[in-house]
Amino acid sequence: MKVQALFDALGGIDDRFLAEAEALRPVPHKKRWLRAALIAAVLAGLFSVTAYAAGWFGLGARVTPSRDLSLSGILDSEEARAYTDWTAYRDTYVDAFLASQGDAPFDMAWTSESPELNGAAVLYGAPDRSSAVRLLDIAAQHGLTLHTRALRFTSGANFLRAAGIPRFAGEETEYRGLVYEDGSYTAELTIPLGDGDAILTLERHFTGKMQPTGLERTLVQPENFLEWSYQNAHGQVLSLALSSVDEQLFALGNERVPRDGNRLFPFYIFYCQKGQYLTAAGNLRLSSLQGFDEATARAQLETIADAIDFGAAAAADCDTAFFLDFTPVSAPGDGKPDLAAFLAQPEAQATLAMQRELSEAIGTEIGRGMEFAVHGGGDLDVLRNGDPLSGSKIDSLLEAAAAQYHLRYPSQCRSFRGSGLSENEILAAAGQGDFGGEIRYLLDNGVFWGFDTDRNEFLYLPHGGFLAGSLLYALPEAAEGEGWFYKNQNGDTVWLCRATDEPRVGYLLYESEGGWFLLLVNGPELWQLEEAADRLRLSELN
């Protein structure tokens, strides 16, 4: 029927609305004028329901009484009601729980009792078993289930595979984010456009699931938004909402967007497909020298909407099972050191020995909050978060270790934090090629370290040099666990492993001609270690 074709063109509609529409169809024996009046009434009702289901009412159909954003159902849906009930309870309960907890350690053993309880804690913010059970009750009352796992991907290929979707915003777009066990996802996108990159987040949620509690808590003020429907370049009917008020939007991951002297105007793009709700969020960056020009801002948002194929983003052939049961495949590692071989080297032995000595000397654990120590000409200069701490007189320990292991100790440190130097200038100062990392510190014995693009910390330990402290605290435990050689996308063969007693800490090891590159990966699943390796060009190390 024609009404069905209309629904199909608009991206799908719930069957219960179709049933209600069929019940309202006029009977053929009525007089023509009555028939015309009834048809008009039916069409009005259909367009109301269709607009509501398709998100044409935008924020008005999504913002809960607490001004949160419903991502898995419009208002009065079971999904929105359940989310409202949970956040209202949680907002009150957490404060009382924390007050009663005091300084006592948190007991999280209950999270291992079931996947649902673990998901309640990790994905919904339930602080104890009692609140988690309350959350399960709320979901059950509304006929919903909870998410149990969220897999984080920094590789676009892995993210798209897990979510079961093709590239939906162009070949040059960067994809990363979370994928839940059912294929729901939070995609962090960087989309190249003609006048610069658009940084935004796109969330896909299914009906029947209660949405997680997190960055979608936006405190939205619908009265500040302009709203209109728009058919994008892919033929999808969208609901667009754009704030006319300059404000930072800490929603759906968009704290990643820097102001850079610009004015930021939050926006949302809503799309509905049968059983799915897709929501994009971001900020339009307009020059601080100009006021809000509505025509220009609308055109910019429509350009972003044109760049996304929401139909492709709604594909549902997810492959989360591959990653939940991920088994790495080892590559040949002939002649390459593993972690045990590295620990047998004098550079590693001296560094670990100094870590232990320094911990005893200053009464704290180096490597967890401390960064390194250098010979200070009478006092040891220890850096914590880049700031020197004075006074620990253990220079003799550095000198003794250097003599014992025939190595060079560091006596000076150069920090590149806030130096104003370009990345190439910093690499040149360290005598390195572009290996894919940001160097933050450089010692005068050739040691340097910093962060990769995903903020994992790395250390380069040259032959003949050592330091006191830093990233090696879990190395002995990691060496006892199982590891594997992996050949990354740039052809570099690395050793990957995880600490046995801290499975959320992993290491990457690579030996260049000049020394050893060591990367600490926090919170790794096995595939995350391989993703970290793929981002590096380690053959560029000198």
Residue, then its C-alpha position, 0 to 999 in steps of 0.5 A: m500500500k502507499v502508506q507502507a511505501l511512505f514508511d519505507a522511504l522514511g526508514g521504517i516504523d514500528d508495526r504497532f503504528l501500522a496496526e493503528a493506522e489500518a484501524l483508522r482507514p475509512v470504509p468504502h460505503k461512506k459519502r465522498w465528503l465524509r470519506a475525504a474528511l476521514i482520509a485527511a484525518v488519517l493522513a494527519g495522524l499518520f504524519s504525526v506518528t511518522a514524524y514522531a517515530a522518525g525523530w522529526f520532533g528531535l530533542g522534544a522527543r528525546v530529552t528526559p525530565s532530567r534533561d538527559l538524551s534518550l538514545s534507544g527510544i523516544l519519550d514514553s517508550e519503555e527504553a526512555r522510561a527505564y533510563t529515566d527511572w535508573t538515572a533518577y535512582r542512581d543520582t540519589y543512591v551514589d551520593a549516599f553510597l559514597a558517603s557511607q563508604g568513607d575510606a573503606p576499599f570498594d568491594m567489586a567481587w560481586t561483579s564476577e557473579s554474572p555478566e549482567l552484574n559486571g555490565a551493571a557496574v562497568l557500563y551503567g555505573a552501579p556502585d554496589r551489588s544492591s544498586a546493580v540488582r535494582l538496575l536489573d529489576i528496572a530493566a525487567q519491569h520495562g521488558l528490557t535487557l542490559h548490555t554486558r560487554a563493551l569492546r574498545f577499538t582504536s583500529g577502524a577495521n576492527f571497529l567496523r568488523a565488530a559492529g558489522i557495518p561498512r565504511f559509512a562516511g567515506e574512505e578517508t574517515e577515521y573510525r574508532g570507539l566502543v562496540y557492545e555485545d549485540g552490535s550497538y556502538t559508539a563511533e568516534l569519527t573524524i570526517p575530512l570535509g572541504d573546510g576542515d575535519a568534522i569531529l563527531t560521535l555516532e551512537r547506534h542503539f537497538t530497541g529492547k536494550m537499556q542504553p548505558t549510562g555515561l557520556e550521553r548525560t548531556l543536560v540538554q536545553p532544547e529551547n536553545f536549539l533550532e530544529w528541522s527535517y532534512q533529506n541528505a545526499h543518501g536519501q535518508v530523512l533526518s532530524l537536525a538540531l543545532s544550538s544557537v547558543d555558544e557552549q561546550l558540549f560534553a556529550l557523546g565523547n565530544e570533549r575531544v573537540p578543542r576550542d582553538g579560539n572558536r565558538l562551539f555550537p552543539f548539534y545532533i542528527f537523529y535517524c531511525q530505522k526499524g528497531q534502531y536509533l542512530t544519534a550523531a553529536g558534535n560541535l560546529r566550530l565558528s569563528s569567534l570574530q563572527g556572530f551566529d549566522e543561522a544560514t551558514a550554520r545550517a548549511q554546515l550541519e547539512t554538509i555533515a549530514d550529507a557525509i554520513d550514510f546512515g543506512a549503511a551505519a545501521a547495517a547489523d551483521c556484527d561479529t563481536a564473537f570474533f573479538l570476544d574469543f580472540t586468539p592471536v596468531s604468532a608470526p615468525g620471530d627468528g632473531k627477535p627478543d622476547l621479554a625474558a631475553f630483554l630482561a636478561q640485558p644489563e640495561a634492563q637489569a640496571t633499570l629494574a635495580m634502580q627502580r627498587e633502590l629508589s622505591e626504598a630510598i624515597g618511600t614510594e613506588i617508582g613507576r606508579g606516579m613517578e617518572f624517572a631520576v637523574h644525577g643531580g650533583g649531590d641530590l637526586d632530581v626525581l620527576r613526578n608528572g614533569d615537576p622535579l622533586s628535590g632532596s633524595k641523596i642517592d646519587s651514589l646508587l646511580e654511580a654504583a649501578a653504572a659501574q656494576y653494569h658498565l652503563r651510562y647513567p642520566s645526568q640531564c633531562r630535556s622536556f619537550r612539554g610546551s616547548g613550542l617545537s614541531e614534531n619533526e624538530i623534536l624527532a630531530a633533537a632525539g635523532q629519530g625518524d617518524f616512528g609514530g610516537e610523541i617524545r616528551y622527555l629526552l635524557d643525555n644518555g639517549v633514553f627518551w619516552g612519551f606517548d603514542t597516538d592513543r596515549n599509551e606510554f613508551l620508553y626507548l632504552p638505548h644500548g649502554g644506557f639505563l635510568a631509574g624507574s618508569l615503565l618497567y614495574a610490571l615487566p617481571e610479571a609479564a615475562e612469566g605470562e604467555g606472549w607472541f610475536y606479531k608482524n604489524q601492518n608496517g612490517d615490524t615484528v614485535w613481541l606482545c604480552r600481558a602481565t600475569d597478575e595484572p591482566r589489564v597491563g600489556y607490553l610491546l617490545y621491539e629491538s632496533e639497531g640502537g636499543w629497545f622500544l617498550l610500550l605499556v598498554n593500559g587495559p588491553e584486550l589481546w587485539q588492543l595490543e595488536e592495534a597498538a603495534d599497527r599504529l607504529r613505524l618502528s623501523e624508523l627508529n635509529 
